[in-house]
Amino acid sequence: MSAAFTICVPRDSAALAVGADEVADAIVAQAAARGLSLSLKRTSSRGLLWLEPLVELDSSRGRLGFGPVAVDDVPSLLDALASGAVHPLALGLVEEIPYLKGQQRLTFARAGITEPLSLADYEAFGGWAGLRAAAALVKAGTPDAIWQQVLDSGLRGRGGAAFPAGIKGTFADRMVLEGDPFLLIEGMAIAGLSAGATMGYVYIRSEYPLAVQVFRAAIEKARAAGFLGADVCGSGRAFDLEARMGAGSYVCGEETAMLESIEGKRGIVRAKPPIPALSGLFGQPTIINNVLSFAAAPLILAQGAAFYKHYGVGRSTGTLPFQIAGNVKRGGLVELAFGTTLRELVFTYGGGSASGRPVKAVQVGGPLGTYLPESQWDIPLDYEAYAAVGAVVGHGGLVVHDDTADLAQLARYAMEFCAIESCGKCTPCRIGSTRGVEVIDKIVANKNRPQQVKLLRDLCDTMVNGSLCAMGVMTPDPELSALNHFPADFGVADDGRQAA
């Protein structure tokens, strides 16, 4: 007998952390106790993290949402579904939730809709069209047309500066690996066909065990279906994948340190030249990109460069999945075309601070990103506009802070983070970050403050111009932006003098 109800519960790490497995088990048990005919699907996450666990019901009108659902809510929820009553946690049609409706989801078009390891689901929602187009170009003897389309689309690396491997753990990368793993497989296979590479590696941090498990299972399924292996999609070319687990090192997000780690060595930065494109993994020419960069390729091959380039502004084409976190009411993933603003993201989507207090600063680009004051929240989010004010878009990670935040302490944290995570190979990063913590402590304690402020700026200049990789180069960004935009938190007046 066909199921009377089809209910979807996400199996994403964020949902699991707040009880999605327990909710799913309770739904099955309570349905059996009531004699309800029910089909349970474990899907990917929509990225509306403040609503997790988000339970969805398939209906003739579309997916109806309920959330956040706790185990104790399940009996009344099933009673409401059986009787047709309106439940207090009802959200209406999920696609009509303003947070989701206003987005422009290209990379995350399948998020929350499909079962992560279902080849049928993936194909039903546009999967493999890009790889099939790439395979056709290879069979026609024009593999260069693959990378030409990507070039024409204007796609730029989505990793943020020189950290292209996703080791920082942005949850957009994790959502792809856990929720839409075939998308990354397809994107990497397209790159392999274009470059003539026969092997690819995906480096996943050990803190994401579910991502490792799901992605490895997806590789097996894709290989069995002919999308990986000796003859990829009938192209006549071979390409295969392997997932490698990292050991939790932040600096292994830097491309050459990651290569060392994959090779089984200590993750320290390599000197360049040679660049990885000439001599990379195991001494072979190597293409290195962020998860989201590879994930954009299938759509470009399927829809064409012009379609992708239609989104965005200037040289920043396409969309970027912004990840809103910190002191914010509605944290989650928001995919929009480049050109949106921090004000729209933080207030229209994020709903302002969770504390209800005024927002003071937003850090953009990860733990080594810059702090932006309100005067810069209306700058269009694109690479050039942000570079013009000394900021970085990075991988689109946002952390919101209200007016109780102490920017001097946040700046100190960034220096301490670098001191802990530095691979130690170059002196400016290894020693500079340690001295930076000491100098900030002296500034805050008012120990010869004017001279210490000058010393901090000189130290940051040394790190920017002398460090071997972006770890040391970017570490001064949060310190200098905090000092420049929030000098009072350091006890410094706007003109650099000691505050009264």
Secondary structure, DSSP 4 states (H G I P E B T S, - for coil): ---SEEEEEE--HHHHHTTHHHHHHHHHHHHHHHT--EEEEEE---S-GGG-S-EEEEETTEEEEE-SPPGGGHHHHHHHHHHTPPPTTEEEEGGGSHHHHT---STTTTTTTS-TT-HHHHHHTTTTHHHHHHHHHHHTT-THHHHHHHHHHT---SS-TT-TT-TT--HHHHHHHHH-HHHHHHHHHHHHHHHT--EEEEEE-TT-HHHHHHHHHHHHHHHHTTSSBSSGGGSS--BEEEEEE--S-GGGGSHHHHHHHHTTS---PPPSSSPTTTS-GGGS------HHHHHHHHHHHHH-HHHHHTSEETTEESEEEEEEEES-SS-EEEEEETT--HHIIIIIIT-S-TTSSPEEEEEESSTTSEEE-GGGTTS--SHHHHHHTT---TT-EEEEEETT--HHHHHHHHHHHHHHH--S-SHHHHHHHHHHHHHHHHHHTTSSHHHHHHHHHHHHHHHHHH-SSHHHHHTHHHHHHHHHH-GGGGTB-TTSSBP-
